Amino acid sequence: MSGLAKQAQAAAASGAGAPLTPNFTLKDYGVFFTAGALCCTITHGAMTPIDVIKTRIQIDPGMKGHSLLSGGRKIVAAEGPSALLTGFGPTAVGYLAQGGAKFAGYEFWKKTFVEAVGSHEDAVKYRTAIYLGASTVAEFFADILLTPLEATRIRLVSERGYAKGLVSGFTKLAAEGGFSTLYAGFLPILCKQIPYAIGQFTVNEFCHEAIYRRLSEDTRNNLSGGSKFAISLGSGVTAGFAAAILSHPADTLLSQINKGHGPKGSMIYRLTTLAREAGPVGLFAGLGPRMIMTAGLVAGQFILYGMIKDAMGGSPGVEIHNEDSVAPPTRGGH
């Protein structure tokens, strides 16, 4: 019996029948969106200095071969500490919109795909496909909101003095190239963010499942707050490492595209040319700092998402684990 079956049994016992999934209201999705928006803008905003260093390592030949620490020291020595906060505005606003759409979208599409398979047993059987599909579709729509602001952030970071902040940078970029410039990175950002979301959500789901499978039912039902936090933290860090590795080549190409590098032509041609020129080593430049950043981002997001959702009285998400690995439905990220 799956976690879905438990939900159905509870509904049947209360005389509400046996729905395949919870009946989320607009208020529930509002809570999901708000919690996702806040957890992502807080974590991404806090990680701005690391993201600045990572981006500069990717696109600045003078930063090639630097570590996170040495790269940061070089930037501060040359440009001052404020340089590490370049792009904070578009980062915070971009991930406010993207985070809300991604987390609410993941809850919506997971529910939709569970209902599409038609039974509790098949939902458990095909849960990997459900996780992959839900994270992919949710991220696609979220990236429509993120792409123009990400393009602004990268231009501010890569060209010191390009503009004073979010509004001036966004309007200047739009004036220079219009809609096409703002969305020039849409394809590479999809190539970056969809693998990122797959690693973030799918790996987190299975990390929780693997941990809870090893616990007795009594232990699962009586976990302390500290134990739940440790499980969420460990699962989030692991998912963050996976997200960074899966998405890093496209992240490097995105930085190059928004810097204006590469030949003229279609986006696919530009991406393949830049990838060939960079080679495996170049595509994974800056991976170390980004893994550190992403582990903190993903773990922080899941923990904050659960805390904010609980504080707002949000409903638990859809659980589709095997009976022996069902986690408490109120844990972060669900």
C-alpha positions in Angstrom: 0.0 0.0 0.0 1.3 3.5 -0.9 1.2 6.8 0.8 -1.6 7.7 -1.7 -3.6 4.7 -0.5 -3.3 5.9 3.1 -4.7 9.3 2.0 -7.5 7.5 0.3 -8.3 5.4 3.3 -8.4 8.4 5.5 -10.8 10.2 3.1 -13.0 7.1 3.0 -13.1 6.8 6.8 -14.4 10.4 6.9 -17.1 9.7 4.4 -15.5 11.7 1.6 -14.9 8.8 -0.7 -11.5 7.7 -1.9 -9.9 10.4 -4.1 -6.7 9.5 -5.8 -5.1 12.7 -4.7 -5.8 15.5 -2.3 -8.3 18.2 -3.5 -6.1 21.3 -3.5 -7.8 24.6 -3.5 -6.7 28.0 -5.0 -5.6 28.9 -1.4 -3.4 25.8 -1.3 -1.7 26.7 -4.5 -1.3 30.2 -3.2 0.5 28.9 -0.2 2.7 26.6 -2.4 3.5 29.6 -4.6 4.3 32.0 -1.7 6.4 29.4 0.1 8.3 28.6 -3.1 8.8 32.2 -4.0 10.1 33.2 -0.5 12.4 30.1 -0.1 14.0 30.7 -3.5 14.5 34.5 -3.3 15.9 34.2 0.2 18.4 31.5 -0.7 19.4 32.8 -4.1 19.8 36.3 -2.8 22.0 35.1 0.0 24.2 33.2 -2.5 24.7 36.2 -4.7 28.5 36.6 -3.8 29.2 32.9 -4.7 27.2 33.3 -7.9 29.2 36.3 -8.9 32.5 34.5 -8.4 31.2 31.4 -10.3 30.0 33.5 -13.2 33.2 35.4 -13.5 35.2 32.2 -13.4 33.1 30.9 -16.3 33.4 34.0 -18.6 36.5 36.0 -17.6 39.8 34.6 -18.9 41.6 36.4 -16.2 39.7 34.3 -13.6 40.5 31.0 -15.2 41.7 28.4 -12.8 40.7 30.3 -9.7 38.9 28.6 -6.8 35.9 30.1 -5.0 38.2 31.6 -2.3 41.0 32.9 -4.5 38.5 34.2 -7.1 36.6 36.1 -4.4 39.8 37.7 -3.1 40.8 38.8 -6.5 37.5 40.4 -7.2 37.4 42.2 -3.8 41.0 43.4 -4.2 40.3 44.8 -7.7 36.8 46.1 -7.4 35.9 46.3 -3.7 33.5 44.2 -1.6 30.4 45.6 -3.2 31.3 43.8 -6.4 30.3 40.6 -4.8 26.7 41.9 -4.6 26.4 42.7 -8.3 23.2 41.5 -9.7 21.4 41.1 -6.4 18.3 42.9 -7.6 17.5 40.7 -10.6 18.5 37.6 -8.7 16.1 38.3 -5.9 13.2 39.3 -8.2 13.8 36.6 -10.8 13.9 33.8 -8.3 10.9 35.2 -6.5 8.8 34.6 -9.6 10.6 31.5 -10.7 10.6 29.8 -7.3 6.9 30.4 -6.8 6.0 29.0 -10.2 8.4 26.1 -9.8 7.3 24.8 -6.4 3.5 25.4 -7.0 3.9 23.9 -10.5 5.6 20.8 -9.2 2.8 20.2 -6.7 0.2 20.8 -9.5 1.9 18.6 -12.1 2.7 15.8 -9.7 -0.9 15.7 -8.7 -2.0 15.8 -12.4 0.3 13.0 -13.5 -0.7 10.8 -10.5 -4.3 11.3 -11.6 -3.4 10.5 -15.2 -2.0 7.1 -14.4 -5.3 6.2 -12.8 -4.5 4.1 -9.8 -2.6 4.2 -6.5 -0.5 1.1 -7.5 0.5 2.6 -10.9 1.4 5.9 -9.3 3.9 4.1 -7.1 5.1 2.0 -9.9 5.8 5.0 -12.2 6.7 7.5 -9.5 10.1 8.2 -11.1 8.5 9.2 -14.4 6.0 11.3 -12.4 8.8 13.1 -10.6 10.7 13.7 -13.8 7.7 14.9 -15.7 6.4 17.2 -13.0 9.7 18.9 -12.4 10.3 19.3 -16.2 7.0 20.9 -17.0 7.0 23.1 -13.9 10.5 24.4 -14.6 9.6 25.1 -18.3 6.9 27.6 -17.3 8.9 29.0 -14.4 11.8 29.8 -16.8 9.5 32.0 -18.9 9.5 34.3 -15.9 13.1 33.9 -15.0 14.9 34.3 -18.4 14.8 38.1 -18.8 15.9 38.7 -15.3 18.7 36.1 -15.5 19.9 37.8 -18.7 20.0 41.1 -16.8 21.9 39.6 -13.9 24.6 38.0 -16.0 25.1 41.2 -18.0 25.5 43.2 -14.7 28.0 40.6 -13.4 30.0 40.2 -16.6 30.2 43.9 -17.5 31.1 45.9 -14.4 29.5 49.3 -14.7 26.9 48.2 -17.3 24.1 49.7 -15.2 23.3 50.7 -11.6 20.8 47.9 -10.8 17.8 45.9 -11.8 15.6 48.5 -13.4 18.3 50.4 -15.3 20.0 47.1 -16.4 16.7 45.6 -17.6 15.6 48.6 -19.5 19.0 49.1 -21.1 19.2 45.5 -22.2 15.7 45.7 -23.6 16.5 48.9 -25.4 19.7 47.5 -27.0 18.2 44.3 -28.4 14.5 44.2 -27.6 12.6 41.0 -26.8 15.1 38.8 -28.7 17.9 39.9 -26.4 16.0 39.3 -23.2 15.1 35.8 -24.3 18.3 35.0 -26.1 19.2 32.6 -23.3 15.8 30.9 -23.1 17.0 27.6 -24.8 20.2 27.4 -22.8 18.4 28.3 -19.6 15.9 25.5 -20.2 18.9 23.2 -20.8 20.3 24.4 -17.5 17.2 24.6 -15.3 15.3 21.5 -16.3 18.2 19.2 -15.4 18.6 21.3 -12.3 15.0 20.8 -11.3 15.1 17.1 -12.1 18.1 16.7 -9.8 16.5 18.9 -7.1 13.1 17.3 -6.9 13.7 13.7 -8.0 16.9 13.1 -6.0 15.4 14.7 -3.0 12.3 12.4 -3.2 14.5 9.3 -3.5 16.9 10.4 -0.7 13.9 10.7 1.6 12.6 7.4 0.5 15.9 5.6 1.0 16.2 7.0 4.5 12.7 6.3 5.6 12.8 2.8 4.2 15.5 2.0 6.8 13.4 3.2 9.7 10.8 1.2 11.5 7.2 2.6 11.4 7.4 3.5 15.1 10.7 5.4 14.6 9.2 7.2 11.6 6.2 8.3 13.6 8.2 9.5 16.5 11.1 11.4 14.9 12.2 14.5 16.7 12.3 17.9 15.1 16.1 17.7 15.0 16.0 14.3 13.2 13.6 15.6 10.6 15.8 18.6 10.0 18.9 16.4 9.6 17.0 14.2 7.0 15.8 17.2 5.1 19.3 18.8 5.2 21.1 15.7 4.0 18.6 15.0 1.3 18.7 18.6 0.1 22.5 18.7 0.0 22.7 15.5 -2.0 20.0 16.8 -4.4 21.9 20.0 -4.7 25.1 18.2 -5.8 23.1 16.3 -8.4 21.4 19.4 -9.6 24.8 21.2 -10.0 26.5 18.4 -11.9 23.5 17.8 -14.3 23.0 21.5 -15.1 26.6 22.9 -15.1 27.5 22.6 -18.8 24.4 24.5 -19.8 25.0 27.0 -17.0 28.4 27.8 -18.5 27.0 28.2 -22.0 24.2 30.5 -20.7 26.9 32.8 -19.2 28.7 32.8 -22.6 25.5 33.6 -24.5 24.5 36.4 -22.3 28.0 37.8 -22.5 27.6 37.9 -26.3 30.2 35.2 -27.0 29.9 32.7 -29.9 29.2 33.0 -33.6 26.1 34.4 -35.2 23.3 32.1 -36.2 20.7 30.0 -34.6 20.8 29.3 -30.9 21.4 25.6 -31.4 24.4 26.4 -33.7 25.8 28.9 -31.2 25.4 26.5 -28.3 27.1 23.6 -30.2 29.9 25.8 -31.4 30.6 27.2 -27.9 30.4 23.7 -26.4 32.9 22.4 -28.9 35.3 25.3 -28.3 35.1 25.0 -24.5 35.5 21.2 -24.4 34.7 19.1 -21.3 37.1 21.0 -19.1 35.7 24.4 -20.1 32.1 23.3 -19.8 32.7 22.3 -16.2 34.8 25.4 -15.2 33.6 26.7 -11.9 31.8 23.5 -10.9 33.3 23.4 -7.5 32.0 26.8 -6.3 28.7 26.0 -8.0 28.3 22.7 -6.2 28.8 24.4 -2.9 26.4 27.1 -3.8 23.7 24.7 -5.2 24.0 22.3 -2.2 23.2 25.3 0.1 20.5 26.6 -2.2 18.6 23.3 -2.6 18.9 22.3 1.1 17.9 25.7 2.2 15.0 25.9 -0.2 13.4 22.6 1.0 13.8 23.4 4.6 12.4 26.9 4.2 9.6 25.7 1.9 8.4 23.3 4.5 8.7 25.8 7.4 6.9 28.6 5.5 4.2 26.3 4.1 3.5 24.9 7.6 3.4 28.4 9.1 0.8 29.4 6.5 -1.3 26.3 7.2 -0.6 24.7 3.8 -1.7 21.3 2.9 0.7 18.3 2.6 1.7 17.5 -1.0 1.0 14.2 -2.8 2.9 11.2 -1.4 3.7 8.3 -3.7 6.3 6.3 -1.8 6.1 2.6 -1.1 4.5 1.8 2.3 7.9 0.9 3.7 9.3 4.3 2.8 6.5 6.7 3.5 7.7 9.9 5.2 5.5 12.1 7.3 3.5 14.2 4.9 4.4 17.5 6.4 8.2 17.3 5.6 9.9 20.1 3.6 9.5 20.0 -0.1 6.1 18.3 -0.1 
